[in-house]
């Protein structure tokens, strides 16, 4: 009986760790996507400036 309880406790702990790992993974992925989106926005602005300069228009 005690062995069964210990097994359940261990399994609950493992499940908690798995959920925590998945939550951390999702947070890291979301943070990375935000950073990538920000970097893409910066690149778009830089490209627009270059195109404006190449066309001879004033910025």
Secondary structure, DSSP 8 states (H G I E B T S, - for coil): -HHHHHHHHHHHHHHHHHHHHHHHHHHHHHHHHHHHHHHHHHHHHHHHHHHHHHHT---
